[in-house]
Amino acid sequence: MPLSTAMESKMIEFSNTIIMHPQYAAAIEKLLHGMEATRLRKEPCCALLLGDPGTGKSTACTQIINMVGGQRTVLLESGQFKQVLAFDCPVPATYSIIDLCTEMLKALGDDPPVAKLATLQNRLFRLLKTCGTKLIIIDEVHDLLNPSAVKTWQNVCKWIKYVANSTAIPIILSGKTSTESLIDKHEELAGRYPYRARLSNLKYDSIFMAVLLKLNTEMSRIGNFSKPLHITDSKISCAFYLHTLGNMRSLRTLLYEIMHIVLTREGDEVTVSDCATAARLLNDGIEPYTNPFEVSAGTIQTLMEQLKDA
């Protein structure tokens, strides 16, 4: 059964739900602190956001952009004026500085011509000032810092440092944990990133339980489900952990699929069977596979102990 417009709205609302667990909140606070330090010290003093895939880096970047203001149109006597207070620059497929500069210009709403770096750079600096930009984020920066091409990534580091120095605009770099070692090899750039915000998969503890409980509560509220899952049942909560290993993206994806299943069957009760169906769907044919929602409590306990010993 396809989703109705009302159902789609519920799925979108749930997908946009943000849970501020302590690790995530600490990362947001450190990113904001780096921005403030740059503003007050009048020199680049920014933060790296580091973490494995699915731990919430992109979500944190989006939240920071929204907090700063993102894009907006201001009405002046002379007409409309576009402000881009903060933006996330997509990493180009190449390792080219010119392409990175071009992506920044596009993020500011420009249609840059094919030109030399100096021309694009001057255009970028003018536009950053005109748009009142207060924050630049380069997400997935690990894709830009190619460790097999030493000279290339060193030049990228030099250019990022140059932009930060020339504009006095905070530039948050976000990427995998391996990004940190590459940045630290470039001493001058590393010195401009004294703050390190870190995100990792959650352990199976009270924090994971609190996150799972909040997401389950929001799913039930948004979906208007009369009988939510009994998350406090350790067999169910452990099954969620075994499937996701504490990865926020995996957890949100699993809950998304569960919600989708319940809505499409026009139900108002979330069952363990729904969880098992969603887990099978997301397994993607990987064998051997033990569906944690389809095994006994004893097997669940054994699998959790194996995780602890790993």
JOSUL-V715549 format. One record per backbone hydrogen bond with DSSP energy under -1.0 kcal/mol. CO is the residue of the C=O (numbers start at 0). NH is the residue of the N-H. If there is no record, write none. Layout:
CO_NH + CO_NH
This chain:
3_7 + 4_8 + 5_9 + 6_10 + 7_11 + 8_12 + 9_13 + 10_14 + 11_15 + 13_16 + 18_20 + 20_24 + 21_25 + 22_26 + 23_27 + 24_28 + 25_29 + 26_30 + 27_31 + 28_32 + 29_33 + 30_34 + 31_35 + 32_36 + 33_37 + 34_38 + 35_39 + 36_40 + 37_41 + 45_194 + 46_172 + 47_196 + 48_174 + 49_198 + 51_54 + 53_248 + 55_59 + 56_60 + 57_61 + 58_62 + 59_63 + 60_64 + 61_65 + 62_66 + 63_67 + 64_68 + 64_69 + 69_84 + 71_82 + 73_80 + 75_78 + 78_75 + 80_73 + 82_71 + 84_133 + 84_134 + 86_136 + 95_99 + 96_100 + 97_101 + 98_102 + 99_103 + 100_104 + 101_105 + 102_106 + 103_107 + 104_109 + 105_108 + 115_119 + 116_120 + 117_121 + 118_122 + 119_123 + 120_124 + 121_125 + 122_126 + 123_127 + 124_128 + 125_129 + 126_130 + 127_132 + 130_83 + 134_86 + 135_171 + 136_88 + 137_173 + 139_142 + 140_143 + 140_144 + 143_145 + 145_148 + 148_152 + 149_153 + 150_154 + 151_155 + 152_156 + 153_157 + 154_158 + 155_159 + 156_160 + 157_161 + 158_162 + 159_163 + 160_164 + 161_165 + 162_166 + 163_167 + 169_135 + 171_137 + 172_48 + 173_140 + 174_50 + 175_178 + 176_179 + 177_181 + 178_182 + 179_183 + 182_185 + 185_189 + 186_190 + 188_191 + 189_192 + 191_45 + 194_47 + 196_49 + 202_204 + 204_208 + 205_209 + 206_210 + 207_211 + 208_212 + 209_213 + 210_214 + 211_215 + 212_216 + 213_217 + 214_218 + 215_219 + 216_220 + 217_221 + 218_222 + 219_224 + 226_269 + 228_230 + 229_232 + 232_236 + 233_237 + 234_238 + 235_239 + 236_240 + 237_241 + 238_242 + 239_243 + 240_244 + 243_246 + 245_201 + 246_250 + 247_251 + 248_252 + 249_253 + 250_254 + 251_255 + 252_256 + 253_257 + 254_258 + 255_259 + 256_260 + 257_261 + 258_262 + 259_263 + 260_264 + 261_266 + 262_265 + 267_225 + 267_226 + 270_274 + 271_275 + 272_276 + 273_277 + 274_278 + 275_279 + 276_280 + 277_281 + 282_285 + 290_293 + 295_299 + 296_300 + 297_301 + 298_302 + 299_303 + 300_304 + 301_305 + 302_306 + 303_307 + 304_308
